[in-house]
Every structure is written in structure tokens, then in C-alpha cells.
Amino acid sequence: MADTDWTTKERNVHKFMHIGDDKFINESTIASATTIVPIAYHTIITGTADITTITIPYVGFAGTLAFTFVTSGPGDFETSADNIAAHVNAVRYQTVFMTYSQITGLWYPSYV
């Protein structure tokens, strides 16, 4: 495993390995921006900026992350950069699951 510090908010493999285990940070909040860096399985997104790039949480990551927008009039997931496969019209309080493929280098949304 990459490291053993389970109490910080720094990115590491542990925060994505045991979903639902209360010993791990499985949820975090970040502000929307053109590039976001998720640090946990479920990310609460505040703000109204469009997201054009999602940085993978750690080297070798492949899988699904959950993003929930909580701001009225949230920004969307846009395809103007190079790693989001399809435009997503974000809806307040609706969770978007994004699956990252190492093969294509793209994030694929659960809905558009």
C-alpha cells in the first residue's frame, strides 16, 4: 500500500480501498474549478464553475467515483479539456458517478 496515514486529507490509496469503512475518509468537499482533484470516493462539490478536468486520485487508479453538487445552479462537467468523455448537465443534489478508464484515459459519466 502507498502509505498508512489514514487521518489526513492528502491523496492516498487507502481512501479509495474500503468504501463504507469508518476508518477511512470516504467523503470530502471541494469547490468546483476547471480542474478538480478528488481525495475520496464521494466528493461533495460546491460552487458554480464548470469542471473540465478530473485529475486521477493516484497513479494506477481505475474505477468509479461519486460526485454530488450542492450549490444552486452548479457548473457542469465539460469536454473542453481532454479527460471527460461526455458533457454532463449537473443537477443540484443528484450524484454523478464517473468511471475512469486507464485504457482510454477518460472519465465516463453515469448520465449526461
C-alpha positions as CSV (number, residue, x, y, z in Angstrom):
1,M,0.0,0.0,0.0
2,A,1.1,3.5,-0.7
3,D,1.1,4.9,2.9
4,T,-0.5,4.3,6.2
5,D,-1.7,7.8,7.2
6,W,-5.5,7.4,7.3
7,T,-6.2,10.6,9.2
8,T,-5.1,13.3,6.7
9,K,-6.8,14.6,3.7
10,E,-3.8,14.0,1.5
11,R,-4.4,11.8,-1.5
12,N,-3.5,8.2,-1.0
13,V,-4.7,4.7,-2.0
14,H,-6.3,3.9,1.4
15,K,-9.1,6.4,1.0
16,F,-10.4,4.5,-2.0
17,M,-10.0,0.9,-0.9
18,H,-12.6,0.3,1.7
19,I,-15.8,2.2,0.8
20,G,-18.1,2.4,3.8
21,D,-15.4,1.6,6.4
22,D,-15.4,4.3,9.0
23,K,-11.6,4.0,9.5
24,F,-11.1,5.7,6.1
25,I,-12.1,9.0,4.7
26,N,-14.7,8.2,2.1
27,E,-16.1,11.7,1.6
28,S,-14.7,15.1,1.1
29,T,-15.9,18.6,0.0
30,I,-14.2,20.6,-2.7
31,A,-15.1,23.8,-4.6
32,S,-15.8,23.5,-8.3
33,A,-13.0,24.6,-10.6
34,T,-11.8,23.9,-14.1
35,T,-9.6,21.1,-12.6
36,I,-10.6,19.1,-9.6
37,V,-8.6,16.6,-7.6
38,P,-10.8,14.1,-5.7
39,I,-9.3,12.8,-2.5
40,A,-12.1,10.4,-1.5
41,Y,-14.7,8.1,-3.1
42,H,-17.5,10.6,-2.7
43,T,-16.9,14.2,-3.4
44,I,-19.4,17.0,-2.4
45,I,-18.9,19.8,-4.9
46,T,-19.7,23.4,-4.1
47,G,-19.7,26.4,-6.4
48,T,-20.7,27.1,-10.0
49,A,-17.6,26.8,-12.1
50,D,-17.6,24.3,-14.9
51,I,-15.3,21.3,-14.4
52,T,-13.1,20.4,-17.5
53,T,-10.5,18.1,-16.0
54,I,-10.6,15.5,-13.2
55,T,-7.2,14.5,-12.0
56,I,-6.9,10.8,-11.1
57,P,-6.5,10.4,-7.3
58,Y,-3.3,8.4,-7.5
59,V,-1.1,6.7,-10.1
60,G,-2.7,3.5,-11.3
61,F,-6.2,4.5,-10.4
62,A,-9.1,2.9,-12.4
63,G,-12.6,2.8,-11.2
64,T,-15.7,4.8,-10.2
65,L,-16.0,7.9,-8.0
66,A,-19.2,9.7,-6.9
67,F,-19.7,13.5,-7.3
68,T,-22.7,15.4,-5.7
69,F,-23.3,19.0,-6.5
70,V,-24.9,21.0,-3.6
71,T,-24.9,24.6,-5.0
72,S,-27.9,26.1,-6.7
73,G,-27.0,26.4,-10.4
74,P,-23.9,24.1,-10.3
75,G,-21.3,24.1,-13.0
76,D,-21.3,21.2,-15.5
77,F,-18.7,18.6,-16.4
78,E,-17.4,19.8,-19.8
79,T,-15.4,18.0,-22.5
80,S,-13.3,21.1,-23.5
81,A,-10.2,19.5,-21.9
82,D,-9.0,16.1,-22.7
83,N,-10.2,13.6,-20.0
84,I,-14.0,13.9,-19.7
85,A,-15.7,11.7,-22.3
86,A,-19.2,13.3,-22.3
87,H,-20.8,16.6,-21.2
88,V,-22.8,16.3,-18.0
89,N,-25.5,18.8,-17.1
90,A,-25.0,18.8,-13.3
91,V,-28.2,18.8,-11.2
92,R,-28.2,20.0,-7.6
93,Y,-28.4,17.1,-5.1
94,Q,-28.1,14.5,-7.9
95,T,-25.0,12.3,-7.7
96,V,-23.0,11.7,-10.9
97,F,-20.8,8.6,-10.9
98,M,-17.7,9.0,-13.1
99,T,-15.7,5.9,-14.1
100,Y,-12.1,6.3,-15.1
101,S,-10.6,4.0,-17.8
102,Q,-6.8,3.6,-17.8
103,I,-7.1,2.3,-21.4
104,T,-8.7,5.5,-22.8
105,G,-7.6,8.0,-20.1
106,L,-11.2,9.3,-19.9
107,W,-13.8,9.7,-17.3
108,Y,-17.2,8.3,-18.3
109,P,-20.3,9.7,-16.6
110,S,-23.3,7.7,-15.3
111,Y,-25.7,10.2,-17.1
112,V,-25.4,13.1,-19.5
